[in-house]
Amino acid sequence: MNNVTLLLGSNVGNRFAHLETALQMIKNEIGKIALQSSVYETEPWGNTKQGFFLNQVVVVESQLEAEKIMKHLISMEKKMGRERTEKWGPRIIDIDILFFNEEIISTNQLTVPHPSLHERKFTLIPLNEIMPGFIHPVLKKTVSDLLNETQDSLEVKKTPANLA
């Protein structure tokens, strides 16, 4: 059984509904959701001229290998209407693989751990909620330590509603 840690994000339309749809698709196509963070509203990172995001981290137990999971995630994003037109642009849904077990993967299609996760509070805060002691396989630091060290100053706040 593989443990894959995913970051979900949405900043277009009904953001909560998009996260719920993505969670259902993950359950149907990838595996059982074992851990799930709260939902956080976050300032946009990179391209700041767009709406705030809702972000959530989940850990999924899956029989699938990382490359197969990535193909499913891209397919799910397309089914939900995502169009990749601009880097860091607005999106209905974005699903990134943060970690795959404790493995380091570097292919043309996939880099795991996600290469920028340690620079982004919108990733680290929900990750820290559910797995603060997890050690980043490349940086050899806990998620909690990475959060304490990040230079990211963008606002990340827990939303009042949580998704089931």
C-alpha positions as a Markdown table, in Angstrom:
| # | Residue | x | y | z |
|---|---|---|---|---|
| 1 | Met | 0.0 | 0.0 | 0.0 |
| 2 | Asn | 1.3 | 3.4 | -1.0 |
| 3 | Asn | 0.7 | 6.6 | 0.9 |
| 4 | Val | 0.3 | 9.6 | -1.4 |
| 5 | Thr | 0.1 | 13.1 | 0.0 |
| 6 | Leu | -1.9 | 15.5 | -2.2 |
| 7 | Leu | -2.6 | 19.2 | -2.2 |
| 8 | Leu | -5.9 | 20.4 | -3.6 |
| 9 | Gly | -6.6 | 23.9 | -4.6 |
| 10 | Ser | -9.4 | 25.9 | -6.2 |
| 11 | Asn | -10.0 | 29.6 | -6.8 |
| 12 | Val | -12.7 | 29.7 | -9.5 |
| 13 | Gly | -16.5 | 29.3 | -9.0 |
| 14 | Asn | -17.8 | 27.3 | -6.1 |
| 15 | Arg | -14.4 | 26.5 | -4.5 |
| 16 | Phe | -15.9 | 24.2 | -1.8 |
| 17 | Ala | -17.9 | 22.2 | -4.3 |
| 18 | His | -14.8 | 21.8 | -6.5 |
| 19 | Leu | -12.8 | 20.4 | -3.6 |
| 20 | Glu | -15.7 | 18.1 | -2.7 |
| 21 | Thr | -15.9 | 16.8 | -6.3 |
| 22 | Ala | -12.1 | 16.3 | -6.4 |
| 23 | Leu | -12.2 | 14.4 | -3.1 |
| 24 | Gln | -14.9 | 12.1 | -4.4 |
| 25 | Met | -13.0 | 11.5 | -7.6 |
| 26 | Ile | -9.8 | 10.7 | -5.6 |
| 27 | Lys | -11.8 | 8.2 | -3.5 |
| 28 | Asn | -13.2 | 6.6 | -6.7 |
| 29 | Glu | -10.1 | 6.5 | -8.8 |
| 30 | Ile | -7.0 | 6.5 | -6.5 |
| 31 | Gly | -7.8 | 5.1 | -3.0 |
| 32 | Lys | -9.0 | 5.6 | 0.5 |
| 33 | Ile | -8.5 | 9.0 | 2.1 |
| 34 | Ala | -6.7 | 8.2 | 5.3 |
| 35 | Leu | -5.9 | 11.8 | 6.6 |
| 36 | Gln | -7.5 | 15.1 | 5.6 |
| 37 | Ser | -6.6 | 18.6 | 6.7 |
| 38 | Ser | -9.0 | 21.4 | 7.3 |
| 39 | Val | -9.7 | 23.7 | 4.4 |
| 40 | Tyr | -7.7 | 26.9 | 4.3 |
| 41 | Glu | -8.3 | 30.1 | 2.4 |
| 42 | Thr | -5.1 | 31.5 | 1.0 |
| 43 | Glu | -3.8 | 34.4 | -0.9 |
| 44 | Pro | -2.7 | 33.6 | -4.4 |
| 45 | Trp | 1.0 | 32.7 | -4.8 |
| 46 | Gly | 3.0 | 33.7 | -7.8 |
| 47 | Asn | 0.3 | 35.5 | -9.8 |
| 48 | Thr | -1.4 | 37.7 | -7.2 |
| 49 | Lys | -4.0 | 39.3 | -9.5 |
| 50 | Gln | -6.6 | 36.6 | -9.0 |
| 51 | Gly | -9.1 | 35.4 | -6.4 |
| 52 | Phe | -8.1 | 33.7 | -3.1 |
| 53 | Phe | -7.7 | 29.9 | -3.1 |
| 54 | Leu | -9.2 | 27.2 | -0.9 |
| 55 | Asn | -6.5 | 24.6 | -0.2 |
| 56 | Gln | -6.6 | 21.2 | 1.5 |
| 57 | Val | -4.1 | 18.4 | 2.0 |
| 58 | Val | -5.1 | 14.7 | 2.0 |
| 59 | Val | -3.2 | 11.5 | 2.5 |
| 60 | Val | -4.5 | 8.7 | 0.3 |
| 61 | Glu | -3.8 | 5.0 | 0.6 |
| 62 | Ser | -3.5 | 3.6 | -2.9 |
| 63 | Gln | -2.4 | 0.5 | -4.7 |
| 64 | Leu | -1.3 | 2.7 | -7.6 |
| 65 | Glu | 2.2 | 3.8 | -8.4 |
| 66 | Ala | 3.1 | 7.5 | -8.5 |
| 67 | Glu | 3.1 | 7.9 | -12.3 |
| 68 | Lys | -0.3 | 6.3 | -12.6 |
| 69 | Ile | -1.7 | 8.5 | -9.9 |
| 70 | Met | -0.3 | 11.6 | -11.7 |
| 71 | Lys | -2.1 | 10.5 | -14.9 |
| 72 | His | -5.4 | 10.1 | -12.9 |
| 73 | Leu | -5.0 | 13.5 | -11.3 |
| 74 | Ile | -4.4 | 15.2 | -14.7 |
| 75 | Ser | -7.5 | 13.4 | -16.1 |
| 76 | Met | -9.6 | 14.5 | -13.1 |
| 77 | Glu | -8.5 | 18.1 | -13.5 |
| 78 | Lys | -9.5 | 18.0 | -17.2 |
| 79 | Lys | -12.9 | 16.3 | -16.4 |
| 80 | Met | -13.6 | 19.2 | -13.9 |
| 81 | Gly | -12.8 | 21.8 | -16.6 |
| 82 | Arg | -9.3 | 22.8 | -15.8 |
| 83 | Glu | -7.4 | 24.4 | -18.7 |
| 84 | Arg | -3.7 | 25.0 | -18.3 |
| 85 | Thr | -3.3 | 28.4 | -20.0 |
| 86 | Glu | -1.1 | 30.4 | -17.7 |
| 87 | Lys | 1.4 | 29.5 | -15.1 |
| 88 | Trp | 0.0 | 30.1 | -11.5 |
| 89 | Gly | -3.2 | 31.3 | -13.1 |
| 90 | Pro | -6.8 | 30.9 | -11.8 |
| 91 | Arg | -8.1 | 27.3 | -11.8 |
| 92 | Ile | -11.2 | 25.3 | -11.0 |
| 93 | Ile | -9.0 | 22.6 | -9.5 |
| 94 | Asp | -5.3 | 21.9 | -9.0 |
| 95 | Ile | -4.1 | 18.7 | -7.5 |
| 96 | Asp | -0.4 | 18.2 | -6.8 |
| 97 | Ile | 1.5 | 15.2 | -5.4 |
| 98 | Leu | 3.5 | 16.5 | -2.4 |
| 99 | Phe | 4.9 | 13.2 | -1.2 |
| 100 | Phe | 4.8 | 9.5 | -2.3 |
| 101 | Asn | 5.6 | 7.3 | 0.7 |
| 102 | Glu | 9.1 | 8.6 | 1.6 |
| 103 | Glu | 10.4 | 8.3 | -2.0 |
| 104 | Ile | 12.3 | 10.7 | -4.2 |
| 105 | Ile | 11.1 | 10.6 | -7.8 |
| 106 | Ser | 12.5 | 12.6 | -10.6 |
| 107 | Thr | 11.2 | 11.9 | -14.1 |
| 108 | Asn | 10.2 | 14.1 | -17.1 |
| 109 | Gln | 6.6 | 13.9 | -15.9 |
| 110 | Leu | 6.9 | 13.9 | -12.1 |
| 111 | Thr | 9.1 | 15.4 | -9.4 |
| 112 | Val | 8.3 | 14.1 | -5.8 |
| 113 | Pro | 8.6 | 15.6 | -3.2 |
| 114 | His | 7.0 | 18.6 | -4.8 |
| 115 | Pro | 9.9 | 20.9 | -5.5 |
| 116 | Ser | 8.3 | 24.1 | -4.0 |
| 117 | Leu | 6.3 | 22.8 | -1.1 |
| 118 | His | 8.8 | 24.1 | 1.5 |
| 119 | Glu | 8.5 | 27.6 | 0.2 |
| 120 | Arg | 4.7 | 27.8 | 0.4 |
| 121 | Lys | 2.6 | 28.4 | 3.6 |
| 122 | Phe | -0.6 | 27.4 | 1.8 |
| 123 | Thr | 1.0 | 23.9 | 1.5 |
| 124 | Leu | 2.9 | 23.7 | 4.8 |
| 125 | Ile | 0.1 | 24.9 | 7.1 |
| 126 | Pro | -2.5 | 22.2 | 6.1 |
| 127 | Leu | 0.4 | 19.6 | 5.8 |
| 128 | Asn | 1.5 | 20.6 | 9.3 |
| 129 | Glu | -2.0 | 20.1 | 10.7 |
| 130 | Ile | -2.1 | 16.4 | 9.7 |
| 131 | Met | 1.6 | 15.3 | 9.6 |
| 132 | Pro | 3.9 | 17.7 | 11.4 |
| 133 | Gly | 6.5 | 15.1 | 12.2 |
| 134 | Phe | 6.8 | 13.8 | 8.6 |
| 135 | Ile | 10.4 | 14.2 | 7.4 |
| 136 | His | 10.9 | 15.6 | 3.9 |
| 137 | Pro | 13.0 | 13.0 | 2.2 |
| 138 | Val | 15.2 | 15.5 | 0.4 |
| 139 | Leu | 15.6 | 18.3 | 2.9 |
| 140 | Lys | 15.7 | 16.0 | 5.9 |
| 141 | Lys | 13.5 | 18.3 | 8.0 |
| 142 | Thr | 10.1 | 17.8 | 9.5 |
| 143 | Val | 7.1 | 19.6 | 8.1 |
| 144 | Ser | 6.9 | 21.5 | 11.3 |
| 145 | Asp | 10.5 | 22.7 | 10.9 |
| 146 | Leu | 9.9 | 23.7 | 7.3 |
| 147 | Leu | 6.9 | 25.7 | 8.3 |
| 148 | Asn | 8.9 | 27.5 | 11.0 |
| 149 | Glu | 11.6 | 28.3 | 8.5 |
| 150 | Thr | 9.6 | 29.4 | 5.5 |
| 151 | Gln | 9.9 | 33.0 | 4.3 |
| 152 | Asp | 6.4 | 33.0 | 2.8 |
| 153 | Ser | 4.4 | 35.9 | 4.3 |
| 154 | Leu | 1.1 | 35.3 | 2.5 |
| 155 | Glu | -2.1 | 35.0 | 4.5 |
| 156 | Val | -3.4 | 31.5 | 5.1 |
| 157 | Lys | -6.5 | 31.1 | 7.4 |
| 158 | Lys | -8.6 | 28.1 | 8.3 |
| 159 | Thr | -12.1 | 28.3 | 6.9 |
| 160 | Pro | -15.1 | 27.8 | 9.3 |
| 161 | Ala | -16.4 | 24.9 | 7.2 |
| 162 | Asn | -14.7 | 21.6 | 6.7 |
| 163 | Leu | -15.3 | 19.1 | 4.0 |
| 164 | Ala | -16.2 | 15.5 | 4.8 |
